[in-house]
Amino acid sequence: MKNWLKILSLALALCLALSSTALALTFTDAHGNQIELDDTLEAYAGAPLYGADDAARMGETNLGDFWTDALRWFAVSGEINAYFEEDDVTAGITAVDADADHIVALWNGGNLRADIPEGKFGAEQLAEVLPYPNKVAVVYMTGAQLAEALEAASQALPYGEEWADACASFMQVSGLKYTLDFSVEYDKGEAYNEKWFTANSLGRVTITEVNGQPFDPEATYAVITSNANFNGMDSSYIIKAAAEANEKSCVTTAVVRDVVWMYLASELGNVIGEEYAEVQGRITQVLD
């Protein structure tokens, strides 16, 4: 009898363990890593937010607006202050060194890979949008450098399926507005990162305002972006150069997907409302 009870107890323990494993929410990211997601996270979208089918490589999308707003909020709200690396804090970096009018966010469209569906969604849907372990970075750039970053990022547009990979660098933005004039050819400089070129001169992109204020090419702006752009991914050579030139630029410990959920919970009450039902007119494309 005792042996039978022992066997039954072990069988129940095994079943519980297997059932617990089955219920765990895991996701395989773009690098093949198994990551565990918080399956208690739940939000609601009043309309679809578009990132699939290269939508965020073609032009501004409502998902790009939402995503970059989350990054800019993270810095402006001060939530970012708890996520600086220990060495950076020791060096005196404990907050973003810019007022709210000089904080912007950039996010390359190639790192928005799926739609957020209308209705309820959770952590898995957000991981499908960004299947990379990106962290939040802060880069201090002059206005002139910021304009060059947008110029270089837009070099492959207008979008075409044959060069879709090069369009991945196109930047979604928060805190600024810019115009992209396709009648002006991109002035190619040196080859960079296989599919891109540095900019010999600027002419396609005009920044029309920054947080409702006139754009100043000589001002210093805090650019909130990803560690990948910080390190020069895609066309981001000028972002990398600016990060290396300013010792206050840094990569935080904050995972971008976690920051998006923080924004959802803290600012939006877990509801993506009608303010994101359509694009917000941050990027104007002039076709001829």
C-alpha positions in Angstrom: 0.0 0.0 0.0 2.8 2.4 0.9 4.6 1.6 -2.3 1.4 2.2 -4.3 0.9 5.6 -2.6 4.5 6.6 -3.2 4.1 5.7 -6.9 0.8 7.7 -7.1 2.5 10.7 -5.4 5.4 10.6 -7.9 3.0 10.3 -10.8 1.0 13.3 -9.6 4.1 15.3 -9.2 5.3 14.5 -12.7 1.9 15.5 -14.1 2.0 18.8 -12.3 5.5 19.4 -13.6 4.5 18.6 -17.2 1.4 20.7 -17.0 3.3 23.6 -15.6 5.8 23.3 -18.4 3.0 23.2 -20.9 1.4 26.3 -19.6 4.6 28.3 -19.5 4.6 31.0 -22.3 7.8 30.7 -24.2 8.9 32.4 -27.4 11.8 31.7 -29.8 13.4 35.0 -30.7 15.0 35.9 -34.0 18.4 34.6 -32.7 17.0 31.2 -31.9 16.9 31.9 -28.1 14.0 30.5 -26.0 12.7 33.4 -23.8 10.0 33.2 -21.2 7.2 35.7 -21.5 4.8 37.0 -18.9 1.5 35.4 -19.8 -0.4 37.6 -17.4 0.1 40.7 -19.6 -3.0 41.7 -21.5 -3.9 44.9 -23.3 -6.5 46.0 -25.9 -6.1 47.7 -29.2 -9.0 49.7 -30.6 -7.7 49.3 -34.2 -4.9 47.2 -35.8 -1.4 48.6 -35.6 0.6 47.9 -38.7 4.1 46.5 -39.0 3.7 43.3 -41.0 4.4 43.0 -44.7 7.1 45.6 -44.5 4.6 48.3 -43.7 7.0 50.1 -41.4 9.7 50.1 -44.1 7.5 52.0 -46.5 6.4 55.0 -44.4 5.0 56.1 -41.1 2.7 53.6 -39.5 0.5 53.8 -36.4 2.6 51.1 -34.9 5.7 53.2 -35.4 4.0 56.1 -33.8 3.0 54.0 -30.8 6.4 52.3 -30.4 8.5 55.4 -30.6 6.1 57.2 -28.2 6.8 54.5 -25.7 10.5 55.0 -25.9 10.3 58.8 -25.6 7.9 58.5 -22.7 10.4 56.2 -21.0 13.0 59.0 -21.0 10.7 62.0 -20.4 8.9 60.4 -17.5 12.2 59.6 -15.7 11.4 55.9 -15.7 14.6 55.3 -17.5 16.6 56.5 -14.5 16.4 53.2 -12.8 17.9 51.3 -15.7 21.3 52.8 -16.2 24.2 50.4 -15.9 26.2 50.4 -12.6 29.3 51.8 -14.3 27.3 54.6 -15.9 25.8 55.5 -12.6 29.2 55.5 -11.0 30.3 57.9 -13.8 27.4 60.2 -12.9 24.9 59.2 -15.6 21.7 59.0 -13.6 19.2 60.7 -15.9 18.8 61.8 -19.5 20.7 65.1 -19.8 18.2 67.0 -21.8 14.8 68.8 -21.2 11.7 67.2 -22.7 11.8 69.6 -25.7 15.1 68.1 -26.8 14.2 64.4 -26.3 13.2 62.4 -29.4 12.9 58.7 -30.3 14.0 56.9 -33.5 13.1 53.3 -34.4 14.0 51.6 -37.6 11.1 50.1 -39.5 12.9 46.8 -40.1 12.5 46.1 -36.4 8.7 46.1 -36.5 7.9 42.7 -37.9 4.2 42.1 -37.2 0.9 43.8 -36.6 -0.7 44.3 -33.3 -4.3 43.0 -33.9 -7.4 44.8 -33.0 -8.8 43.5 -29.7 -7.0 41.7 -26.9 -3.4 40.9 -27.2 -0.6 39.8 -24.9 3.2 39.5 -24.6 3.4 36.9 -27.4 2.0 39.4 -29.9 4.4 42.0 -28.8 7.3 39.6 -29.1 6.3 38.8 -32.7 6.5 42.6 -33.4 10.0 42.7 -32.1 11.6 39.3 -32.0 15.0 40.7 -30.9 16.4 41.3 -27.4 16.9 45.0 -28.0 17.6 47.3 -25.1 17.0 51.0 -24.8 19.9 53.3 -25.7 20.5 57.1 -25.3 22.6 58.9 -27.9 23.4 62.6 -27.7 23.4 64.1 -31.2 23.6 67.6 -32.7 20.6 68.6 -34.8 22.9 68.4 -37.9 23.8 64.8 -36.9 20.1 63.9 -36.3 19.2 65.2 -39.8 22.0 63.2 -41.3 20.8 60.1 -39.5 17.3 60.5 -41.0 18.8 61.2 -44.5 20.9 58.1 -44.4 18.0 56.0 -43.0 15.8 57.0 -45.9 18.3 56.4 -48.7 16.6 53.3 -50.1 13.1 54.8 -50.3 10.7 54.9 -52.1 10.1 51.3 -51.2 10.5 48.4 -53.6 10.3 44.7 -53.0 13.7 44.2 -54.7 15.4 46.5 -52.2 13.2 45.9 -49.2 16.1 44.9 -47.0 17.7 48.3 -47.5 14.5 50.0 -46.6 14.7 48.4 -43.1 16.7 51.4 -41.9 13.8 53.8 -42.4 13.1 55.6 -39.2 9.8 55.9 -37.3 9.9 58.8 -35.0 8.5 60.5 -31.9 9.1 64.1 -30.8 9.8 65.4 -34.3 8.4 65.8 -37.8 10.2 65.5 -41.0 9.7 65.6 -44.8 11.2 63.2 -47.2 11.5 64.5 -50.8 11.9 61.8 -53.3 12.6 64.2 -56.1 16.1 64.6 -54.5 18.5 61.7 -55.2 20.4 60.4 -52.2 24.0 61.6 -52.4 25.9 58.3 -51.9 29.2 58.4 -50.1 31.2 55.5 -48.9 29.7 52.0 -48.8 28.5 51.1 -45.3 27.1 47.8 -43.9 26.6 46.0 -47.3 23.3 47.7 -48.3 23.8 51.3 -47.4 26.1 54.3 -48.1 27.1 57.3 -46.0 25.6 60.7 -47.0 27.9 63.0 -48.9 25.4 65.8 -48.5 21.9 66.4 -47.2 18.9 67.2 -49.3 16.2 64.6 -49.1 15.2 65.1 -45.5 14.0 68.3 -43.8 13.2 68.3 -40.1 10.2 70.6 -39.8 9.9 70.7 -36.0 11.0 69.1 -32.8 8.4 68.8 -30.0 6.5 71.7 -31.4 9.6 73.9 -31.5 11.8 75.0 -34.5 14.5 72.5 -35.4 18.0 73.7 -34.4 20.9 72.1 -36.3 23.3 73.3 -33.6 21.3 72.1 -30.5 22.0 68.9 -28.7 19.2 66.3 -28.7 18.9 63.2 -26.7 17.9 60.4 -29.1 16.2 57.4 -27.5 16.7 54.3 -29.7 17.9 50.7 -29.6 21.3 49.3 -28.7 21.5 48.0 -32.3 21.3 51.5 -33.7 23.7 52.7 -31.0 26.2 50.2 -32.4 25.7 51.3 -36.0 23.2 48.7 -37.4 21.9 49.2 -40.9 22.5 52.9 -42.0 23.2 54.1 -38.5 26.8 55.1 -38.9 26.2 58.7 -37.7 24.4 57.4 -34.6 27.3 55.2 -33.8 29.8 58.1 -34.3 27.7 60.4 -32.1 27.5 57.8 -29.4 31.3 57.3 -29.4 31.9 61.1 -29.3 29.7 61.8 -26.3 30.6 59.9 -23.1 27.1 60.4 -21.7 25.6 58.2 -24.5 24.9 54.7 -23.2 22.9 51.5 -23.5 20.6 50.9 -20.5 19.5 47.6 -19.0 15.9 48.2 -20.1 14.5 45.6 -22.6 12.5 47.5 -25.2 9.4 45.2 -25.1 9.2 45.7 -21.3 9.3 49.4 -21.8 6.4 49.2 -24.3 4.4 47.3 -21.7 5.3 49.9 -19.1 4.0 52.7 -21.4 0.8 50.7 -22.0 0.1 50.2 -18.4 1.3 53.6 -17.0 0.1 56.0 -19.7 -2.6 54.2 -21.7 -4.3 52.1 -19.0 -3.6 49.0 -21.1 -5.8 50.3 -24.0 -4.3 51.6 -27.3 -7.1 54.0 -28.1 -8.2 56.0 -31.1 -5.2 58.3 -30.9 -3.3 55.5 -32.6 -6.1 54.4 -35.0 -4.3 56.3 -37.8 -0.9 57.7 -38.5 -0.2 61.0 -36.8 1.4 62.9 -39.7 5.0 62.9 -38.4 6.5 61.9 -41.7 5.6 63.6 -45.0 6.7 61.9 -48.2 6.9 64.1 -51.3 6.8 61.9 -54.4 7.7 64.5 -57.1 
